[in-house]
């Protein structure tokens, strides 16, 4: 089993600690040992919120739903849990079949104490607001993460920025839109969002030892893009801090190369806030 790699970052403007996970890709028995290992670590770590930045599930399916519900319930006893939705909750088969987030499982998650699933929704806790953007299947698989599509879609879902005094944190599974400065200029929601939490890139499959030299680029990204930027780490763009987790699972169980997962590290990201 690959070891757990802990990444730590500081952000200004809040006084809370967020533990970020992404790309768990839970499917069957193979993930249970990893999740148990993570839990042992989490129960000895101090943090205020646990955020999962999408792809909790793999290919829109989950075996042993009751086990996973009980696991998430146990996480809710440690802290508030905020879950975003990624592309693997939505799709897909080679036939193009769209699964959608399993409705009953989704409803049961929402019933758990201290667990908040943000499907184009927000959750306010004191001075903190979490916002979750669920991008459609077409965005990923037909428009190939097109910037204009992203801007139009998010402006339709969130036509106005949040203008109160809350510290706004966006869970957006993919960091790809944030490569383009037009996104920050033209997306209304982003005008009052200082912190963006992402996953999706799986670290670009870049070995940990090479990341300081690669400066945020990966070897290969989603949909077989090569040398993708914003593949991992902390980036500041136009006054926004973007933190990209490399994920718990590096290769989807839908992929034939998933047997290589034990060779990769599993990332736990700790984001420590500090007041300006």
N, C-alpha and C positions, 0 to 999 in steps of 0.2 A: 504494500500500500504506500502510495506516495506521501511524503511528509507534508505537514501543514506549514505554509509560509505566512508569516504575519507581517503585513505592511502597515506603517503608521504615518499619518499625515496630520497636519494642523491646519485649521481654517479659522478665519477671524469672523466676528460678528455674532457668535452664539457662545453659550457656556455649557453645552451638552456634549456627550460622547456617543458617537454612532458606530455600531459594528456593522459593516457592510459585507454581504455575501451576494454572489450572483451565480447563475448557470449551474445550479445543482443538478438539473436534468434527472430528477428521480424517475425511475421506471420500474425497477424490480429489486430483487434481493441484493444485487451487486452494490446498490447505493446505501443499503442499511448500515453496513459497518462504517462507511465514511460518515454518515450522519450521526452515528453513535459516538464516533471519535470527536466530531465537531462539538457535540453536546458536552462531552466531558471538559473540553476546553472552555466553552462558553460559560459553564456554571462556575468557573473559577476566574472569570474576567469581569471587570467592572465596566459597565456601559449603560446608557439610558435608553437607547433604541436599537433594535435589530432591524436592518433594512435588507430585503432581498430584491435585487434589481432585475427581476425577470428570469424566465426559464427555470422556475421551480420544477416544472414538469418537462417531459421529453416527448416530442411529437404528439402533444395533446392528449396523452394517455397516462394512466397511472394504475399499476397493479397494487393490490393490498391498500386500498384507499384508507381503510380504518387505521392502519399502522401509521401512515403519513399524517392523518388528522391528529392522532394522539401525540405524534412527535411535535407537530406545530403547536399543539395545545401546551406541551411541556415547555416549549420556548416562550410561550406567552406568560408562563409563571416566572420567568427570569426577567423579562422586560416587555415593553410594548413592541409588537412586531408589525412592520409595515411591508407589504408585499406588492411589488409591481408585476406587470404582465409582459412577457417577452414573445418572441416569434414562435418559440417551440410549444407554448401553450395553445397556439392558434392552428397549427398546420403540422405536418403535411404528409401525404403519400406521393409517390411518383405519379400516381393518377391525378394528383391535384386536389384530392379530397380535403376539405376544410373540416377540422374537428370542432373548433371552438373550445373555449375553456370548459371542461366538463361541468355542466350546469349544476348537478347535484353536489359535486365536490366543492364547487365554488360557493354555493349557498351554505354548505356546512362549515367551510373555512370562515365565512363571515360571521357565523354564530359563536365562534370561539372567543373567549374572554381575552382582551388585550391584543387581538389580531385584527388588522385592518388591511383588506385587499383593495387596492386603488385602481379601479378600472375607469380611467378618465374621470377621476374623482379626487377629493382632497380630504385630509384628516388634520384637524387642529388640536394641538395639545399645549395649552399655555401660550407661550410666545413663539412656538414652532408650528409651521404648517408644512405637511408633506403633500406633494401633488404627484399623482401617477398618471402618465400618458400611456395609453395602450394604442400602439400604431397598428393599422389594419394589415391583414394578410397581403393585400395588393401592394402596400408600401414596400414590403420586403421582397415579395416574389414576382411581382409584375413590373413595378416601377424601380426596383433595384436601389432602394433607399435614396430616391431623388429628392434634392433639396427643396425644390418648389412644391412638390407634393407635401413634404413635411410642414412647410410654412402654412400652406392653405388648410391642411387638415387640423393642425393645432390651433390656428386662428378660428376655425369653425367650432371646435370643442371648447376652447377658452378664449372668447373674443376680447376680453378685457384683462389687464393685469390685476393682481391683487394689490390694492393700494393702502392697506392698513399697515400697522407696525409689526406684523409678524415676520419672522425669519423664514423665508420660503425655500424649501428643498424639493427639487424635482427628481423623481425616479423615472428615468427614460432608459429603457433597456439598451438602446444603441447609442454610441457616441458619434456615429458617422455624420449626422447633420451638423455637428458643432465644429466640423472642419471649415465650414464656410461662414464668413463673418456676416453675410446677408441674413443668416438665421437669427442672429442677435438683433439686427436692425429691424427686421420685418415680422418677427414673431412676438405678438403682444404679451403673451404669458411670460416670456423670458426677461422682460424689462424690470421685473422685480423678483427675480430668482437668482440669488448669488451663488447657490451651490447645486450642482447637478451630479447625480450618482448613476453610473452606467455599468454595464457588463458587456455581453454579446461577443466581444472580440477574442475571448479565450487567450488573451495575451499575444495574439498573432502567432501562437506556437513558438514564440521566441524563448530560447533557454534563458533561465534567470541570470546566468553568469554573463550573458551578452547584452542584457538590457541597458546597462549604463552606456555602452557604445552605440546602441541602436537608437537612443533618444526618443523612445516612444513608438518606434516602428516595429512591426512584426514581420515574420517570414510569410505567413499566409493568413488571410482573414476569412470572414464569412463569405460564402458563395465563391470561394476559391480566388479571391483577390490577392495579389502579391504585394509584399512590402507595404501593408496598410499603415497609415498614421493613426494616432490616438488609439493605440492598441492596448495600452496599460498606463498606469501611473496617474500623477496629478498634473493637470495643465491649467493655466490661467489664460482665458481668452476674453478680451473686451470686458474685463471686470468680473467675469464669471469663473468660478473654480469648478473644474470638471475632474471627477475622480472615477477612474475606470478600473474595476476589478478584473483580474485575469480569470476568476471563477473557481468554483470547486471542481467541476468536471471539465476537462479540456476537449474531449471528443464526444459528441452526442452518441448515445446508445443506438441511434438510427444508422450510424456510420460503421462500416466494416472495420475501421481502424480503432474502434472504441476499446478493443482489447489492450491498447497501448496506454490507457488511462493510468494504470498503476505506476507508470514511469514519470508522471508529472506531479508537481506540487499542487496543493490545494490552497487557494489564497483566502485568508481572513484579513479584512481591511479595517483598521481602527482609525476613526476620524475624530480627533480631539478638537473641540471648539475652544476658542479663547476670545474674550471680549476685547474690542479695540481700545 
